[in-house]
Amino acid sequence: MTQFDIPLLRTFVQVVDSGGFARAGGRVYRSQSTVSQQIKKLEAQAGRPLLLRNARATSLTPDGERLLGYARRMLALHDEVCNLFAEDLPELVRIGLPEDYAVQLLPYLLAEVAQHHPQARLEVRSQLSVQLQAGLADGELDIALYRRVVGSDEAGPDDAHDTWPDALQWVAASGTALERQSVLPLVLFPHGCVYRAHALAQLEQQGRRWRVAYTSPNMAGVLAAVQAGLGVSLQSRQVLAHASGLRELGPGSGLPPA
């Protein structure tokens, strides 16, 4: 199979554009004899003459005319690929954060990044806190924002920092009295959720009977179920500030402290 050399194609195009071997040599920084040798090599690769030479001018053969358009496209694509690696791409930063933070804060955070670091390359993952912590420990994430229960024995990485406290609150749909049921119906995230583990631990410590009425892996599903009156849930006050149709269950509800 015929293979064309990029330098030979470049010389060929310059000969055509400049109108002669001598002028093309100045453009490709080659002597006239070197340019002539390169054209001969290109014609050998093509297996047919590409240029007609005489004392006054240089013109294309029909085959040279056919090749010219392809040569220009090949050179343009070649130069585009070279420019692709002319500058190093910014390092990819892999970020993880819980879904509710992603919904509320991510647009503002990304706007700040776009303004101050327009060339940044980001990969954002929204998962449960236990999954985010594991991803950080396994090197799958560069930075992660995740939740931990105050006073828990769970050990975090050495370079972890407490960012801000996130108060919790038991909630139910307005107009319901689910907390009075003998077996408390719960709306929870799946296993591995910090809120789920904390809620169940508090209920077990109180000796309160409970059942899981609804489980959803995302915040929208959990809030929809609570608003529909399917059960009680333990949620962040920050999230509840943006939710409607809910009522807080305080000390008089008989539920354990959040």
Buried (B, 14 or more C-beta within 10 A) or exposed (E): EEEBEEEBBBBBBBBBEBEBBEBBBEBBEBEBEBBBBBBBBBBEBBEEBBBEBEEEEBEBBEBBEBBBEEBBEBBEEEEEEEEEEEEEEEEEBBBBBBBBBBBBBBEEBBEEBEEEEEEEEBEBBBBBBBBBBBBBEEEBBBEBBBBBBEEEEEEBEEEEEEEEEBEBBBBBBEEBEBBEBEEBBBBBBEEBBBBBBBBBEBBEEEEBEBEEBBBBEEBEBBBBBBBEBBBBBBBBBBBBEEBEBBEEBEEEBEBBEB
